[in-house]
Amino acid sequence: MAFIQMIEITTTRPDEVEALVDEWRTKTAGRRTAQRGTFTKDRERPNTFIQIVEFPSYEDAMANSDLPETASFAQRLGQLCEGPMLFRNLDVRRVEEM
């Protein structure tokens, strides 16, 4: 079953967050299990962003989390935030093309 993780952050440094994601992608090339990442900005809440990461399965997401580069990424991402990161871990039940 496909799996999606949503990470909500509050930051005034979104360009640095995007650069950090680019660095993580380079360092984990060929080993990461994340299939797609979407970085979004909330229109109603200033400085609020949500990173949506798609995986083939929950198990693949956990393998991705176990990468040393992912642990370093999470720690550095936290330093760019003005508050705690909020995680949503979602099993995909259905996908529809509209």
N, C-alpha and C positions, 0 to 999 in steps of 0.2 A: 504494500500500500504506500502510495506517495506520501510525503511528509513536507510540511512547510513550517519554518520558524520565522516569526516576526519579532524584530528587536526594535523597541521604541526608545529613542534617545532625545534628550534636550541638549542642544549645543548651539553656540554662536560661531562654531568653527566647522561648518559642513564641508568646506573645501579640503580641510585637513583630514576629515573622516574619509572622503572619497580617495584621497592620496593614500591613506592607510589601507583601504580596501585594495587599491591597485598593487600596493607593495605585497599584501598577503597573497593576492592572486599569482603574482610572479613567483613568490617563494614556495607556493604549494602546487605549482603546475605539474600535472601528471600524477598527483597524489590526492588531491582534494576530491571529495564526493559531491560537493555542491554543484548543482546543474545550472542554476540561474539565480542571479541576485538582482533585486530591484530596489533602488534607493529613492524614497519618496519624501516629499515635504507636506506637512499638514497645512492646509489653507486657513484653518480656523484657530490654530494654536501656534503663535510665534515660536520660532526656534525649535519646533518639534518635528522629528524625522522618524520614519519607519523604514527599516531595512527588511525586505522580504526575501528569504533564501529558500530555494526549492531543492529537495533531495528525492532520490528514487524511493527511499524508505527511512523509517526512524533509525534503523540500524546503521544505515549509511551516514545519517546525520551524526550519530554518536561516534562513528569512526572518524568523521571530519573533526569533531570536537576534540578527539584524542591527539590530533596533530600538534606538536609543540608550537608551530607557527600560529595555530588558532588560539592557544592559550596566551601567547604573547600579544596577538592582535586584540583579544578581549581586554587584557590589562591596559594596553595603550589606548584603546577606544574609551574605556572608562575615564581615563585622564582628560579626554577631550569633551566630556559631558558635564553638564551643570546639574547633576542629580543622578539617581540610580537608573540603570537600564531596566526596561520592562520586557520580559520575554513571553511570547505566546507560542506554544508547541502544538501544532495542528496536524492531525491525520486527515488526509484528503479523502473525502467520501465520494465526491463526484466533481467532474470538470465538464463544463459545457462550452462549446464554441458558439458564440452569438453572432 
